[in-house]
Amino acid sequence: MTLNMQHRRSYLLGTTVTLLGLLPTLLMGQERFSDLVGNVSVKPVASAKTLQVPYITWGGDMATFYGNGGLKTKSGSVFQKQGLDLNLVPGDDFIGQVKDYLSGKSPFLRGTFRMMGMASEVIGSDPRTKGVVIMQMTWSAGDHMVSRNAIKTVSDLKGKTISLQQGGPHVGMLDDILKTANLTWDDVTIRWAKDLTASANSPAEIFRKNPSVDACFAITPDMLGLCGGVGSEGTGAEGTVRGAKVLVSTAELSRSIADVYVCRKDFYDANKATITKFVAGYLKATEEIIELKKQFEGAGSSSFEQVLQMTQDIYGKDTIPVLEEAHGLISDCSFVGYPGNVVFFTDAGNLSGFEAFQKNSLELAVSRGYAKEAMGLFPSGLDYQSREFKNYLTKTDIQRGERFRAEAVRNEIEMLSSGDELDERTILSFTINFEPNQNAFSAVQYGAEFQRVVETAEKFGNAVIAIRGHADPTKTLLELVKAGTQKGILKRSGSRGNYKYSLNGRPLDLDSTPDLIEHINKGSFDGAQEFNPRETMQAALNLSRKRAETVLNSIIKYSEAKGLAMDKSQVQPTGVGIKEPFIAKPSNMDEARQNMRVEFRVIRVPAEASVESDFDF
């Protein structure tokens, strides 16, 4: 991933200046968000022609700069042509944003959805300032959870110590990860950090200096400093931490951090036409800046270079030292565009839509102490089918095609299953067990697991779910012993319960499944008249694949019956057969049942396995 300024992205309490003054009490859980804001008199929004619009340091806001032509609306810009006059102001101090919002200086709030959830009790206490989420801008693709090598998957986080910034974007990201792993906040110990980055009291530096901290959350440059990149492992050289690696990234957990704009309810109701123009203008700017970015990354684009220069001028050289970092900033976000807004606000059964996000955000705000009472937000009530959108924008088709190239995903899973890389690419795994000769998997019995698969697939929108059927090796072992004995190549010694075997005079360990499979495939046991371990092993493989396919079909039926959206290309079945038994040589049926399982793995796949799209929705 390109070295960029994701580390400058500021969220709730996200700047060092804000944090130093506000976090000590939060660290002890003694203050709610309302205490941080203090007493602010609610006043009407100033009736001036020019609207104050906050921005934060994030790639999605580069489209706002472009659409406005700078901090002040420029003649000929997208927003000016919409009849708007905007004054863009820094909003990295979210507490300051909320004060301006309440006092009427600005009708808007800018941040992540969970930031809005944390502020929801404050802004929802007065009917005038209740929040309307008018637009989703982007999804994050550049936030990371870095762990030490002993942690293999997110399930291993139980009992571990994790460092993250209090009140920052990663609070919600950790919440998503814990839920995915069927863990709670009580299952981990949190080492709170004051700052997001660039200080000794940031999660990355706490992780670096304290070996007792098992994992931390980091933005891209800090992640690169800890482990060298996604898919790499720190060696201890060049400042990296030996054994550190990315456990989870929003490059895969792509439905965790949503950037939005919120508008005061009183202003929205009185100025819906203006809000429509603002949203449509931003979406138009998004369309144009995406095309300019493509040109820049191809043959080059002087117009996009001007956008990069504008970004550097606005954020300053301390934040954007070189234009390459402005390019990295925009590359670490995924624009959702018009299609994404329609899907986010109007699609029923969207597990990453407005209703689902609001529910999770309010629950998080109350459970973590930011709010005492859950006060909801309003969804955008804009008419996306109106001429203001449909006749104005050029990319309004909502192509609900498959997100992945199914054949590429299948090939990738098959390739991974034959090597050691599968475990390295696995983010999470869990299993269901079945009985001998079981061929049906009903929602009555497995509904909770099916729901988990559907929700996990949605959250990890850029990862795939491999459904891997496994078979018990007992029958194959019996066939192997009988075939080898009949052929005279397998000898047994010792007493019952402590037998030892030799194959052609060499020790053969029946607990070593890979060696047994190798001998079977080489034909060592072929030719016995009554017994055929090769055929039995193949039958187990075929049955395991069929079970995986049956489970997938059951999950699809479950999601359809529940009205839940599911991308079928993202979930792929495969048969493993007897290759990976929990117990290589079962001694009873209870042990054999542990091998009779269907496993779900969340796996990172190369970008080439995905279908290219301008917008991520």
Buried (B, 14 or more C-beta within 10 A) or exposed (E): BBBBBBBBBBBBBBBBEBBEEBBEEBBEEEBBBBEBBEEBEBEEBBEEEEBBBBBBBBBBBBBBBBBBBEBEBEEEBBBBBBEBBBBBBBBBBBBBBBBBBBBBBBBBBBBBBBBBBBBBBBBBBEEBBBBBBBBBBBBBBBBBBBBBEEBBBBBBBEEBBBBBBBBBBBBBBBBBBBBBBBBEBEEBBBBBBBBBBBBEBBBBBBBBEEEEBBBBBBBBBBBBBBBBBBBBBBEEEEEBBEBBBBBBBBBBBBBBBBBBBBBBBBBBEBBBEBBBBBBBBBBBBBBBBBBBBEBBEEEEBEEBBEBBEBBBBBBEEEBBEEBBBBBBBBBBBBBBBBBBBBBBBBBEBBBBBBBBBBEBBBEBBBEBBBBEEBBBBBBBEBEBEEEBBEEBBEBBEBEEEEBBBBEBBBEBBEEBBEEEEBEBBBBBBBBBEBEEEEEEBEBEBBEEBBBBBBBBBBBBBBBBBBBBBBBBBBBBBEBBBBBBBBBEBBBEEEEEEEEEBBBEEEEBEBEBBEEBBEBBEEEBBEEBEEBBBBEBBBBBBBBBBBBBBBBBEBBBEBBEEBEBBBBBBBBBBBBBBBBBBBBBBBEEEEBBBBBBBBBBBBBBBEEEBBEEEBBBB
